[in-house]
């Protein structure tokens, strides 16, 4: 029997549920109250929508005391949401971001554990230009010997990572409409950059910021200058 795509499509198609799913694209678990706020719903309405998303296999829920925390059920759900975001009409607020929050998300953000936005694109472009990554079939990146050495210098071992769909994947950025690095290697790289103090992750949102140390390290290691990346659309 063929898969019934109508069921998950109907769940995602509701604007309120879509808003809550997008709020979970940072890969973290969030309480129902936060998701209700993101979707502009009452607590009761949000609870009903979240129950349907859990029953439909799009979300998983973890109970801690009296609270319930929700996250995307798996990476496949995130891939579907990213693909739908690319098919959707461009978001005007991100094309011409007017608020500080919108500008911050476009400059750099966490996309289900990996680096996205202009910062993610700049890093990925530099990795490809330097031969650290190589374009491959099926929307994947290959990691040549030079790449294994580069990542190894950061304390990462690409050959130790495992994934059915590829260790290094191309993810089409929904604000920039270009590919950034995803997959286990992308997740490991962002985590390492945060640990090294190159990137500050805002725990209150998906936005991330490049630190002064990060700017210098990326300039030295990848030959890119991101000194003026933040705030260049502030005017």
GROMACS elastic network, one bead per residue, 0.5 to 0.9 nm:
[ bonds ]
;  ai    aj funct       b0    kb
    1     4     6  0.86980   500
    2     5     6  0.88598   500
    3     6     6  0.88456   500
    4     7     6  0.62612   500
    4     8     6  0.81156   500
    5     8     6  0.58891   500
    5     9     6  0.60996   500
    5    10     6  0.85916   500
    6     9     6  0.50274   500
    6    10     6  0.59356   500
    6    11     6  0.86295   500
    7    10     6  0.52806   500
    7    11     6  0.64834   500
    7    12     6  0.88793   500
    7    56     6  0.76845   500
    8    11     6  0.50007   500
    8    12     6  0.61785   500
    8    13     6  0.83976   500
    8    53     6  0.86626   500
    8    56     6  0.67255   500
    8    57     6  0.82413   500
    8    58     6  0.76153   500
    9    12     6  0.51883   500
    9    13     6  0.58484   500
    9    14     6  0.89540   500
   10    14     6  0.68072   500
   11    14     6  0.61209   500
   11    17     6  0.69874   500
   11    18     6  0.80373   500
   11    49     6  0.88458   500
   11    52     6  0.76279   500
   11    53     6  0.67256   500
   11    56     6  0.75621   500
   11    58     6  0.85411   500
   12    15     6  0.76793   500
   12    16     6  0.88822   500
   12    17     6  0.61471   500
   12    18     6  0.52889   500
   12    21     6  0.78346   500
   12    53     6  0.84684   500
   12    58     6  0.87995   500
   12    81     6  0.84954   500
   13    16     6  0.86793   500
   13    17     6  0.74604   500
   13    18     6  0.64475   500
   14    17     6  0.53798   500
   14    18     6  0.59661   500
   14    19     6  0.86204   500
   15    19     6  0.61245   500
   15    20     6  0.87528   500
   15    39     6  0.81763   500
   16    19     6  0.51879   500
   16    20     6  0.65126   500
   16    21     6  0.87796   500
   16    36     6  0.88168   500
   16    38     6  0.87686   500
   16    39     6  0.52947   500
   16    40     6  0.76869   500
   16    41     6  0.76505   500
   16    46     6  0.82643   500
   16    49     6  0.79077   500
   17    20     6  0.51324   500
   17    21     6  0.61544   500
   17    22     6  0.85991   500
   17    39     6  0.74264   500
   17    46     6  0.83653   500
   17    49     6  0.63289   500
   17    50     6  0.76080   500
   17    53     6  0.78088   500
   18    21     6  0.50630   500
   18    22     6  0.61309   500
   18    23     6  0.85764   500
   18    39     6  0.82862   500
   18    81     6  0.88004   500
   19    22     6  0.51840   500
   19    23     6  0.62356   500
   19    24     6  0.88613   500
   19    35     6  0.82372   500
   19    38     6  0.66074   500
   19    39     6  0.52681   500
   19    40     6  0.88791   500
   20    23     6  0.50085   500
   20    24     6  0.65265   500
   20    35     6  0.54419   500
   20    36     6  0.74527   500
   20    37     6  0.89437   500
   20    38     6  0.63157   500
   20    39     6  0.58287   500
   20    46     6  0.87886   500
   20    50     6  0.84447   500
   21    24     6  0.52004   500
   21    25     6  0.67376   500
   21    35     6  0.86027   500
   21    53     6  0.90000   500
   21    58     6  0.86125   500
   21    59     6  0.84176   500
   21    71     6  0.85158   500
   21    72     6  0.73541   500
   21    78     6  0.87494   500
   21    81     6  0.79847   500
   22    25     6  0.52245   500
   22    26     6  0.83406   500
   22    78     6  0.88673   500
   22    81     6  0.74973   500
   23    26     6  0.71307   500
   23    30     6  0.86938   500
   23    35     6  0.70038   500
   23    38     6  0.67895   500
   23    39     6  0.86212   500
   23   206     6  0.86364   500
   24    27     6  0.59977   500
   24    28     6  0.64702   500
   24    29     6  0.70877   500
   24    30     6  0.72507   500
   24    35     6  0.83226   500
   24    70     6  0.80819   500
   24    71     6  0.60862   500
   24    72     6  0.64370   500
   24    78     6  0.88731   500
   24   112     6  0.81154   500
   25    28     6  0.76441   500
   25    71     6  0.85308   500
   25    72     6  0.75185   500
   25    78     6  0.66048   500
   25    81     6  0.83426   500
   25    82     6  0.87711   500
   25   110     6  0.79906   500
   25   111     6  0.59882   500
   25   112     6  0.51627   500
   25   113     6  0.85062   500
   25   206     6  0.82180   500
   26    29     6  0.86886   500
   26   109     6  0.81996   500
   26   110     6  0.54588   500
   26   111     6  0.53001   500
   26   113     6  0.63359   500
   26   114     6  0.86791   500
   26   205     6  0.81768   500
   26   206     6  0.56708   500
   27    71     6  0.69070   500
   27    72     6  0.70931   500
   27    75     6  0.88842   500
   27    78     6  0.86029   500
   27   110     6  0.80600   500
   27   111     6  0.72642   500
   27   113     6  0.57018   500
   28    70     6  0.83031   500
   28    71     6  0.61955   500
   28    72     6  0.83087   500
   28   112     6  0.78991   500
   28   113     6  0.84553   500
   29    61     6  0.83466   500
   29    62     6  0.83654   500
   29    69     6  0.54770   500
   29    70     6  0.50007   500
   29    72     6  0.79680   500
   30    33     6  0.82331   500
   30    34     6  0.64931   500
   30    35     6  0.69194   500
   30    68     6  0.82111   500
   30    69     6  0.50468   500
   30    70     6  0.53023   500
   30    71     6  0.66008   500
   31    34     6  0.55708   500
   31    35     6  0.66040   500
   31    36     6  0.87841   500
   31    67     6  0.70140   500
   31    68     6  0.57972   500
   31    70     6  0.61494   500
   32    35     6  0.51229   500
   32    36     6  0.60137   500
   32    37     6  0.86225   500
   32    43     6  0.73975   500
   32    46     6  0.70012   500
   32    47     6  0.68768   500
   32    50     6  0.78454   500
   32    67     6  0.81963   500
   32    68     6  0.67198   500
   32    69     6  0.66550   500
   32    70     6  0.71370   500
   33    36     6  0.50390   500
   33    37     6  0.62964   500
   33    38     6  0.87101   500
   33    42     6  0.86722   500
   33    43     6  0.64171   500
   33    46     6  0.80471   500
   33    47     6  0.89389   500
   34    37     6  0.51335   500
   34    38     6  0.62830   500
   34    39     6  0.88106   500
   35    39     6  0.62691   500
   35    40     6  0.84489   500
   35    41     6  0.84248   500
   35    46     6  0.73191   500
   35    50     6  0.89338   500
   35    70     6  0.87781   500
   36    39     6  0.52680   500
   36    40     6  0.59131   500
   36    42     6  0.62391   500
   36    43     6  0.59799   500
   36    44     6  0.88102   500
   36    45     6  0.79396   500
   36    46     6  0.51905   500
   36    47     6  0.80790   500
   37    41     6  0.62580   500
   37    42     6  0.78760   500
   37    43     6  0.85365   500
   37    46     6  0.88688   500
   38    41     6  0.78693   500
   39    42     6  0.89625   500
   39    46     6  0.79867   500
   40    46     6  0.88302   500
   41    44     6  0.80138   500
   41    45     6  0.60054   500
   41    46     6  0.58155   500
   42    45     6  0.52666   500
   42    46     6  0.61129   500
   42    47     6  0.85322   500
   43    46     6  0.51613   500
   43    47     6  0.60846   500
   43    48     6  0.87654   500
   44    47     6  0.50724   500
   44    48     6  0.64030   500
   44    49     6  0.88235   500
   45    48     6  0.52496   500
   45    49     6  0.64062   500
   45    50     6  0.86898   500
   46    49     6  0.51181   500
   46    50     6  0.60149   500
   46    51     6  0.85110   500
   47    50     6  0.51191   500
   47    51     6  0.61236   500
   47    52     6  0.87247   500
   48    51     6  0.52247   500
   48    52     6  0.64954   500
   48    53     6  0.88744   500
   49    52     6  0.52187   500
   49    53     6  0.63651   500
   49    54     6  0.87738   500
   50    53     6  0.50196   500
   50    54     6  0.61695   500
   50    55     6  0.85536   500
   50    59     6  0.78134   500
   50    70     6  0.82133   500
   51    54     6  0.51392   500
   51    55     6  0.61076   500
   51    56     6  0.84626   500
   51    59     6  0.88141   500
   52    55     6  0.50486   500
   52    56     6  0.59580   500
   52    57     6  0.86393   500
   52    58     6  0.88390   500
   52    59     6  0.89888   500
   53    56     6  0.50001   500
   53    57     6  0.63321   500
   53    58     6  0.53420   500
   53    59     6  0.56122   500
   53    60     6  0.84315   500
   54    57     6  0.52345   500
   54    58     6  0.58492   500
   54    60     6  0.57650   500
   54    61     6  0.72053   500
   54    70     6  0.86868   500
   54    73     6  0.81729   500
   55    58     6  0.77253   500
   55    59     6  0.79854   500
   55    60     6  0.89150   500
   56    59     6  0.77059   500
   57    60     6  0.72884   500
   57    72     6  0.89240   500
   57    73     6  0.65506   500
   58    71     6  0.87372   500
   58    72     6  0.60943   500
   58    73     6  0.52388   500
   58    74     6  0.77541   500
   58    77     6  0.63410   500
   59    70     6  0.65024   500
   59    71     6  0.56119   500
   59    74     6  0.79038   500
   59    77     6  0.84973   500
   60    69     6  0.84065   500
   60    70     6  0.57973   500
   60    71     6  0.55823   500
   60    72     6  0.61529   500
   60    74     6  0.83955   500
   61    68     6  0.64119   500
   61    69     6  0.55536   500
   61    71     6  0.65570   500
   61    72     6  0.88259   500
   61    73     6  0.84535   500
   62    67     6  0.84424   500
   62    68     6  0.56290   500
   62    69     6  0.51278   500
   62    70     6  0.64485   500
   62    71     6  0.84184   500
   63    66     6  0.71728   500
   63    67     6  0.58730   500
   63    69     6  0.62816   500
   63    70     6  0.89062   500
   64    67     6  0.53590   500
   64    68     6  0.61858   500
   64    69     6  0.75806   500
   65    68     6  0.79859   500
   70    73     6  0.87175   500
   71    74     6  0.84548   500
   72    75     6  0.74724   500
   72    76     6  0.89772   500
   72    77     6  0.65669   500
   72    78     6  0.70566   500
   73    76     6  0.81617   500
   73    77     6  0.67329   500
   73    78     6  0.86690   500
   74    77     6  0.57142   500
   74    78     6  0.70518   500
   75    78     6  0.50380   500
   75    79     6  0.62737   500
   75    80     6  0.87697   500
   75   112     6  0.78336   500
   76    79     6  0.50144   500
   76    80     6  0.63157   500
   76    81     6  0.87146   500
   77    80     6  0.51942   500
   77    81     6  0.63316   500
   77    82     6  0.87036   500
   78    81     6  0.51145   500
   78    82     6  0.61411   500
   78    83     6  0.85946   500
   78   111     6  0.87485   500
   78   112     6  0.69453   500
   79    82     6  0.51331   500
   79    83     6  0.61726   500
   79    84     6  0.86414   500
   79   171     6  0.82906   500
   80    83     6  0.51183   500
   80    84     6  0.61795   500
   80    85     6  0.85975   500
   81    84     6  0.50899   500
   81    85     6  0.61118   500
   81    86     6  0.87000   500
   82    85     6  0.50580   500
   82    86     6  0.64176   500
   82    87     6  0.88786   500
   82   111     6  0.89548   500
   82   171     6  0.79956   500
   82   172     6  0.74910   500
   82   173     6  0.77551   500
   82   174     6  0.67860   500
   83    86     6  0.51871   500
   83    87     6  0.64664   500
   83    88     6  0.87721   500
   83   171     6  0.87653   500
   83   172     6  0.75950   500
   83   174     6  0.81589   500
   84    87     6  0.50208   500
   84    88     6  0.61069   500
   84   174     6  0.89758   500
   85    88     6  0.51184   500
   85    89     6  0.79788   500
   85    90     6  0.82900   500
   85   173     6  0.88479   500
   85   174     6  0.57894   500
   85   175     6  0.87803   500
   86    89     6  0.77406   500
   86    90     6  0.78937   500
   86   172     6  0.72521   500
   86   173     6  0.75288   500
   86   174     6  0.51398   500
   86   175     6  0.82060   500
   86   177     6  0.71346   500
   87    90     6  0.85749   500
   87   174     6  0.88232   500
   88    91     6  0.83015   500
   89    92     6  0.87171   500
   90    93     6  0.87957   500
   90    94     6  0.78178   500
   90    95     6  0.70789   500
   90   174     6  0.81059   500
   90   175     6  0.74610   500
   91    94     6  0.54410   500
   91    95     6  0.62384   500
   91    96     6  0.87453   500
   91   175     6  0.77660   500
   92    96     6  0.60292   500
   92    97     6  0.74092   500
   93    96     6  0.53784   500
   93    98     6  0.66483   500
   93    99     6  0.81650   500
   93   102     6  0.67314   500
   93   103     6  0.87467   500
   94    98     6  0.82058   500
   94   102     6  0.60904   500
   94   103     6  0.71719   500
   94   105     6  0.81948   500
   94   106     6  0.64719   500
   94   175     6  0.65753   500
   95   106     6  0.86716   500
   95   175     6  0.72994   500
   95   176     6  0.87475   500
   96   102     6  0.88598   500
   96   103     6  0.84942   500
   96   233     6  0.85293   500
   97   100     6  0.78137   500
   97   101     6  0.84515   500
   97   102     6  0.53416   500
   97   103     6  0.53343   500
   97   104     6  0.89951   500
   97   106     6  0.80336   500
   97   233     6  0.79334   500
   97   234     6  0.88528   500
   98   101     6  0.84782   500
   98   102     6  0.67739   500
   98   103     6  0.69838   500
   98   233     6  0.86716   500
   98   234     6  0.80172   500
   99   102     6  0.52935   500
   99   103     6  0.63188   500
   99   104     6  0.86403   500
   99   234     6  0.89351   500
  100   103     6  0.51390   500
  100   104     6  0.60618   500
  100   105     6  0.86863   500
  100   231     6  0.88052   500
  100   234     6  0.80373   500
  101   104     6  0.51319   500
  101   105     6  0.63082   500
  101   106     6  0.87590   500
  101   205     6  0.89186   500
  101   207     6  0.80747   500
  102   105     6  0.52414   500
  102   106     6  0.63301   500
  102   107     6  0.86881   500
  103   106     6  0.52126   500
  103   107     6  0.61360   500
  103   108     6  0.87451   500
  103   230     6  0.85225   500
  103   231     6  0.75652   500
  103   233     6  0.74474   500
  103   234     6  0.79163   500
  104   107     6  0.51596   500
  104   108     6  0.62995   500
  104   109     6  0.76259   500
  104   207     6  0.58262   500
  104   208     6  0.75259   500
  104   209     6  0.79722   500
  104   230     6  0.77292   500
  104   231     6  0.81727   500
  105   108     6  0.54307   500
  105   109     6  0.53145   500
  105   110     6  0.86736   500
  105   116     6  0.88337   500
  105   117     6  0.69166   500
  105   205     6  0.86538   500
  105   206     6  0.69070   500
  105   208     6  0.76261   500
  106   109     6  0.70420   500
  106   116     6  0.82911   500
  106   117     6  0.50461   500
  106   118     6  0.63311   500
  106   119     6  0.85387   500
  106   175     6  0.66061   500
  106   176     6  0.80937   500
  106   207     6  0.81942   500
  107   116     6  0.83732   500
  107   117     6  0.53590   500
  107   119     6  0.59291   500
  107   120     6  0.85601   500
  107   207     6  0.80349   500
  107   208     6  0.81719   500
  107   209     6  0.80845   500
  107   229     6  0.71671   500
  107   230     6  0.65028   500
  107   231     6  0.82943   500
  108   115     6  0.71101   500
  108   116     6  0.58200   500
  108   118     6  0.58318   500
  108   119     6  0.50657   500
  108   120     6  0.66117   500
  108   206     6  0.84364   500
  108   207     6  0.57855   500
  108   208     6  0.52751   500
  108   209     6  0.64166   500
  108   210     6  0.81720   500
  108   230     6  0.88020   500
  109   114     6  0.83554   500
  109   115     6  0.60886   500
  109   116     6  0.52472   500
  109   117     6  0.58355   500
  109   118     6  0.86872   500
  109   119     6  0.80377   500
  109   120     6  0.79421   500
  109   201     6  0.83621   500
  109   205     6  0.85450   500
  109   206     6  0.51922   500
  109   209     6  0.80123   500
  110   113     6  0.57076   500
  110   114     6  0.55624   500
  110   115     6  0.51010   500
  110   116     6  0.59047   500
  110   117     6  0.83270   500
  110   120     6  0.89689   500
  110   190     6  0.84145   500
  110   201     6  0.82148   500
  110   205     6  0.88919   500
  110   206     6  0.52418   500
  110   207     6  0.63990   500
  110   208     6  0.67241   500
  111   114     6  0.51787   500
  111   115     6  0.59690   500
  111   116     6  0.56985   500
  111   117     6  0.85971   500
  111   173     6  0.89447   500
  111   182     6  0.84692   500
  111   206     6  0.76370   500
  112   115     6  0.84230   500
  112   182     6  0.87430   500
  112   187     6  0.80804   500
  113   182     6  0.83268   500
  113   183     6  0.87710   500
  113   184     6  0.88174   500
  113   186     6  0.76275   500
  113   187     6  0.50059   500
  113   188     6  0.83459   500
  113   190     6  0.72620   500
  113   191     6  0.79243   500
  114   120     6  0.82130   500
  114   180     6  0.88025   500
  114   181     6  0.72526   500
  114   182     6  0.58215   500
  114   183     6  0.76273   500
  114   184     6  0.84424   500
  114   185     6  0.85120   500
  114   186     6  0.50521   500
  114   188     6  0.77852   500
  114   189     6  0.75309   500
  114   190     6  0.56611   500
  114   191     6  0.80645   500
  115   119     6  0.73372   500
  115   121     6  0.83079   500
  115   123     6  0.87234   500
  115   180     6  0.75102   500
  115   181     6  0.72765   500
  115   182     6  0.76897   500
  115   186     6  0.70071   500
  115   187     6  0.76017   500
  115   189     6  0.83307   500
  115   190     6  0.59779   500
  115   208     6  0.84706   500
  116   119     6  0.64702   500
  116   121     6  0.66073   500
  116   171     6  0.88519   500
  116   173     6  0.65654   500
  116   174     6  0.88749   500
  116   175     6  0.89121   500
  116   179     6  0.89491   500
  116   180     6  0.64039   500
  116   181     6  0.80354   500
  116   182     6  0.87730   500
  117   120     6  0.52504   500
  117   121     6  0.62792   500
  117   122     6  0.86598   500
  117   173     6  0.66753   500
  117   174     6  0.81528   500
  117   175     6  0.66035   500
  117   176     6  0.65860   500
  117   180     6  0.82603   500
  118   121     6  0.50653   500
  118   122     6  0.60431   500
  118   123     6  0.85819   500
  118   173     6  0.89228   500
  118   175     6  0.84483   500
  118   176     6  0.69213   500
  118   229     6  0.81889   500
  119   122     6  0.51292   500
  119   123     6  0.62001   500
  119   124     6  0.85690   500
  119   209     6  0.86788   500
  119   210     6  0.80882   500
  119   226     6  0.81877   500
  119   229     6  0.78593   500
  120   123     6  0.52712   500
  120   124     6  0.61168   500
  120   125     6  0.85448   500
  120   173     6  0.87007   500
  120   179     6  0.87432   500
  120   180     6  0.57636   500
  120   181     6  0.73270   500
  121   124     6  0.51448   500
  121   125     6  0.59826   500
  121   126     6  0.84896   500
  121   173     6  0.79453   500
  121   176     6  0.79199   500
  121   178     6  0.71011   500
  121   179     6  0.66405   500
  121   180     6  0.50879   500
  121   181     6  0.79575   500
  122   125     6  0.52181   500
  122   126     6  0.61855   500
  122   127     6  0.86476   500
  122   180     6  0.83535   500
  122   224     6  0.78862   500
  122   226     6  0.83606   500
  123   126     6  0.51661   500
  123   127     6  0.61801   500
  123   128     6  0.87694   500
  123   180     6  0.80314   500
  123   181     6  0.85182   500
  123   218     6  0.79822   500
  123   222     6  0.79730   500
  123   224     6  0.80851   500
  124   127     6  0.50072   500
  124   128     6  0.62895   500
  124   129     6  0.85614   500
  124   133     6  0.82112   500
  124   179     6  0.78522   500
  124   180     6  0.55126   500
  124   181     6  0.59021   500
  125   128     6  0.52460   500
  125   129     6  0.60772   500
  125   130     6  0.86034   500
  125   179     6  0.86522   500
  125   180     6  0.78485   500
  126   130     6  0.60255   500
  126   131     6  0.85238   500
  126   132     6  0.83939   500
  126   222     6  0.58924   500
  126   223     6  0.74314   500
  126   224     6  0.69102   500
  127   130     6  0.53233   500
  127   131     6  0.62904   500
  127   133     6  0.55761   500
  127   134     6  0.84053   500
  127   147     6  0.82884   500
  127   222     6  0.68904   500
  128   131     6  0.51477   500
  128   132     6  0.58049   500
  128   134     6  0.57260   500
  128   135     6  0.75646   500
  128   141     6  0.89041   500
  129   132     6  0.76257   500
  129   133     6  0.80004   500
  129   134     6  0.85924   500
  129   222     6  0.87122   500
  130   133     6  0.76808   500
  130   146     6  0.87835   500
  130   147     6  0.87430   500
  130   222     6  0.69115   500
  130   223     6  0.85837   500
  131   134     6  0.62709   500
  131   143     6  0.84907   500
  131   144     6  0.74937   500
  131   146     6  0.66096   500
  131   147     6  0.66262   500
  132   142     6  0.87570   500
  132   143     6  0.64562   500
  132   144     6  0.66914   500
  132   145     6  0.80842   500
  132   146     6  0.56668   500
  132   148     6  0.74397   500
  132   149     6  0.83947   500
  132   150     6  0.66549   500
  132   151     6  0.81157   500
  133   141     6  0.60046   500
  133   142     6  0.57848   500
  133   143     6  0.50602   500
  133   144     6  0.66909   500
  133   146     6  0.84249   500
  133   147     6  0.59723   500
  133   168     6  0.86942   500
  134   140     6  0.86515   500
  134   141     6  0.53976   500
  134   142     6  0.50097   500
  134   143     6  0.63697   500
  134   144     6  0.71691   500
  134   147     6  0.87819   500
  135   139     6  0.78118   500
  135   140     6  0.65522   500
  135   142     6  0.62614   500
  135   170     6  0.86187   500
  136   139     6  0.65274   500
  136   140     6  0.51144   500
  136   141     6  0.50986   500
  136   142     6  0.58477   500
  137   140     6  0.58523   500
  137   141     6  0.78808   500
  138   141     6  0.89160   500
  138   169     6  0.86727   500
  138   170     6  0.88197   500
  139   169     6  0.60929   500
  139   170     6  0.51626   500
  139   171     6  0.78444   500
  140   165     6  0.85645   500
  140   166     6  0.66681   500
  140   167     6  0.81484   500
  140   168     6  0.58915   500
  140   170     6  0.53937   500
  140   171     6  0.88931   500
  140   181     6  0.89979   500
  141   166     6  0.82634   500
  141   167     6  0.81381   500
  141   168     6  0.51792   500
  141   169     6  0.56327   500
  141   170     6  0.66410   500
  141   181     6  0.80566   500
  142   147     6  0.87275   500
  142   167     6  0.86422   500
  142   168     6  0.69513   500
  142   169     6  0.87731   500
  143   146     6  0.77233   500
  143   147     6  0.52426   500
  143   148     6  0.63361   500
  143   158     6  0.76857   500
  143   159     6  0.89863   500
  143   168     6  0.78844   500
  144   147     6  0.50942   500
  144   148     6  0.63461   500
  144   149     6  0.87353   500
  145   148     6  0.51130   500
  145   149     6  0.62809   500
  145   150     6  0.86331   500
  146   149     6  0.51558   500
  146   150     6  0.61821   500
  146   151     6  0.86998   500
  147   151     6  0.60789   500
  147   152     6  0.82003   500
  147   158     6  0.87673   500
  148   151     6  0.52728   500
  148   152     6  0.57931   500
  148   153     6  0.85283   500
  148   156     6  0.83142   500
  148   157     6  0.69005   500
  148   158     6  0.65099   500
  148   159     6  0.80627   500
  149   153     6  0.61872   500
  149   154     6  0.88781   500
  149   157     6  0.87914   500
  150   153     6  0.52582   500
  150   154     6  0.69195   500
  150   156     6  0.87151   500
  150   221     6  0.86723   500
  151   154     6  0.51647   500
  151   155     6  0.65518   500
  151   156     6  0.51707   500
  151   157     6  0.65632   500
  151   158     6  0.73207   500
  151   189     6  0.82888   500
  152   157     6  0.56320   500
  152   158     6  0.80711   500
  153   156     6  0.72793   500
  154   157     6  0.88576   500
  154   189     6  0.86628   500
  154   192     6  0.76117   500
  154   193     6  0.87716   500
  154   196     6  0.89829   500
  155   192     6  0.81038   500
  156   160     6  0.86786   500
  156   185     6  0.86185   500
  156   188     6  0.74751   500
  156   189     6  0.77232   500
  156   192     6  0.80608   500
  157   160     6  0.55711   500
  157   161     6  0.72612   500
  157   185     6  0.88760   500
  158   161     6  0.54574   500
  158   162     6  0.85913   500
  158   167     6  0.74955   500
  158   168     6  0.87289   500
  158   184     6  0.86481   500
  158   185     6  0.64905   500
  159   162     6  0.77180   500
  159   167     6  0.85451   500
  161   167     6  0.63722   500
  161   184     6  0.66089   500
  161   185     6  0.72169   500
  162   165     6  0.89610   500
  162   166     6  0.74543   500
  162   167     6  0.60541   500
  162   184     6  0.73885   500
  163   166     6  0.52438   500
  163   167     6  0.54991   500
  163   168     6  0.89496   500
  163   183     6  0.78338   500
  163   184     6  0.70949   500
  164   167     6  0.79776   500
  165   168     6  0.86472   500
  165   169     6  0.78623   500
  165   183     6  0.80947   500
  166   169     6  0.61903   500
  166   183     6  0.68576   500
  166   184     6  0.80861   500
  167   182     6  0.82531   500
  167   183     6  0.54077   500
  167   184     6  0.52562   500
  167   185     6  0.56948   500
  167   186     6  0.82801   500
  168   181     6  0.65818   500
  168   182     6  0.59281   500
  168   184     6  0.64989   500
  168   185     6  0.54043   500
  168   186     6  0.66099   500
  169   180     6  0.82551   500
  169   181     6  0.59338   500
  169   183     6  0.51660   500
  169   184     6  0.83938   500
  169   185     6  0.82867   500
  169   186     6  0.79629   500
  170   179     6  0.55354   500
  170   180     6  0.58149   500
  170   181     6  0.54016   500
  170   182     6  0.58724   500
  170   183     6  0.80222   500
  171   174     6  0.89449   500
  171   178     6  0.79764   500
  171   179     6  0.50676   500
  171   180     6  0.53090   500
  171   181     6  0.61865   500
  171   182     6  0.57042   500
  171   183     6  0.84899   500
  172   175     6  0.89117   500
  172   176     6  0.80907   500
  172   177     6  0.59199   500
  172   178     6  0.52672   500
  172   180     6  0.64188   500
  172   181     6  0.89538   500
  173   176     6  0.53690   500
  173   177     6  0.50512   500
  173   178     6  0.53476   500
  173   179     6  0.55969   500
  173   180     6  0.63749   500
  174   177     6  0.54441   500
  174   178     6  0.78520   500
  175   178     6  0.83438   500
  176   179     6  0.82191   500
  179   182     6  0.88976   500
  180   186     6  0.86604   500
  181   185     6  0.78065   500
  181   186     6  0.52881   500
  181   187     6  0.86766   500
  182   185     6  0.68038   500
  182   187     6  0.67403   500
  183   186     6  0.52706   500
  183   187     6  0.63481   500
  183   188     6  0.86926   500
  184   187     6  0.50656   500
  184   188     6  0.60474   500
  184   189     6  0.85038   500
  185   188     6  0.50237   500
  185   189     6  0.60090   500
  185   190     6  0.86570   500
  186   189     6  0.51072   500
  186   190     6  0.63050   500
  186   191     6  0.85936   500
  187   190     6  0.53889   500
  187   191     6  0.61952   500
  187   192     6  0.85956   500
  188   191     6  0.51212   500
  188   192     6  0.60533   500
  188   193     6  0.85791   500
  189   192     6  0.50891   500
  189   193     6  0.61032   500
  189   194     6  0.86358   500
  190   193     6  0.50477   500
  190   194     6  0.62338   500
  190   195     6  0.85905   500
  190   199     6  0.81574   500
  191   194     6  0.52329   500
  191   195     6  0.62108   500
  191   196     6  0.86859   500
  192   196     6  0.60551   500
  192   197     6  0.85697   500
  192   198     6  0.86447   500
  193   196     6  0.51334   500
  193   197     6  0.62975   500
  193   198     6  0.51486   500
  193   199     6  0.58431   500
  193   200     6  0.88578   500
  193   214     6  0.78659   500
  194   197     6  0.51673   500
  194   198     6  0.57459   500
  194   200     6  0.62533   500
  194   201     6  0.72037   500
  195   198     6  0.75977   500
  195   199     6  0.81032   500
  196   199     6  0.78423   500
  196   213     6  0.89796   500
  196   214     6  0.84785   500
  197   200     6  0.69581   500
  197   210     6  0.88806   500
  197   211     6  0.71604   500
  197   213     6  0.70043   500
  197   214     6  0.69541   500
  198   209     6  0.85787   500
  198   210     6  0.60432   500
  198   211     6  0.53168   500
  198   212     6  0.74261   500
  198   213     6  0.55537   500
  198   215     6  0.73518   500
  198   216     6  0.88417   500
  198   217     6  0.76411   500
  198   218     6  0.86783   500
  199   208     6  0.66395   500
  199   209     6  0.55234   500
  199   211     6  0.54480   500
  199   212     6  0.89018   500
  199   213     6  0.84800   500
  199   214     6  0.62976   500
  200   207     6  0.89151   500
  200   208     6  0.56671   500
  200   209     6  0.51005   500
  200   210     6  0.63426   500
  200   211     6  0.65957   500
  201   204     6  0.87286   500
  201   205     6  0.82920   500
  201   206     6  0.76615   500
  201   207     6  0.66372   500
  201   209     6  0.64879   500
  201   210     6  0.89136   500
  202   205     6  0.56291   500
  202   206     6  0.67322   500
  202   207     6  0.59007   500
  202   208     6  0.58400   500
  202   209     6  0.78874   500
  203   206     6  0.74873   500
  203   207     6  0.84636   500
  204   207     6  0.83804   500
  205   208     6  0.83089   500
  209   230     6  0.79623   500
  210   213     6  0.80438   500
  210   214     6  0.56904   500
  210   215     6  0.64755   500
  210   226     6  0.84900   500
  210   229     6  0.88970   500
  210   230     6  0.82747   500
  211   215     6  0.62310   500
  211   216     6  0.86754   500
  212   215     6  0.51226   500
  212   216     6  0.63721   500
  212   217     6  0.86680   500
  212   227     6  0.82107   500
  213   216     6  0.52041   500
  213   217     6  0.61039   500
  213   218     6  0.85669   500
  214   217     6  0.50719   500
  214   218     6  0.59976   500
  214   219     6  0.83777   500
  215   218     6  0.53381   500
  215   219     6  0.61289   500
  215   220     6  0.86715   500
  215   224     6  0.83694   500
  215   225     6  0.68982   500
  215   226     6  0.59709   500
  215   227     6  0.63417   500
  216   219     6  0.50857   500
  216   220     6  0.61787   500
  216   221     6  0.85223   500
  216   225     6  0.80162   500
  216   226     6  0.87128   500
  216   227     6  0.85884   500
  217   220     6  0.50985   500
  217   221     6  0.58273   500
  217   222     6  0.79658   500
  218   221     6  0.51412   500
  218   222     6  0.52694   500
  218   223     6  0.66265   500
  218   224     6  0.60825   500
  218   225     6  0.73529   500
  218   226     6  0.80914   500
  219   222     6  0.55800   500
  219   225     6  0.53288   500
  219   226     6  0.76874   500
  220   223     6  0.56402   500
  220   224     6  0.77065   500
  221   224     6  0.82040   500
  222   225     6  0.88989   500
  225   228     6  0.79678   500
  225   229     6  0.85650   500
  226   229     6  0.51156   500
  226   230     6  0.81302   500
  227   230     6  0.76666   500
  228   231     6  0.72130   500
  228   232     6  0.63356   500
  229   232     6  0.59606   500
  229   233     6  0.89484   500
  230   233     6  0.80643   500
  230   234     6  0.86405   500
  231   235     6  0.82511   500
  232   235     6  0.74238   500
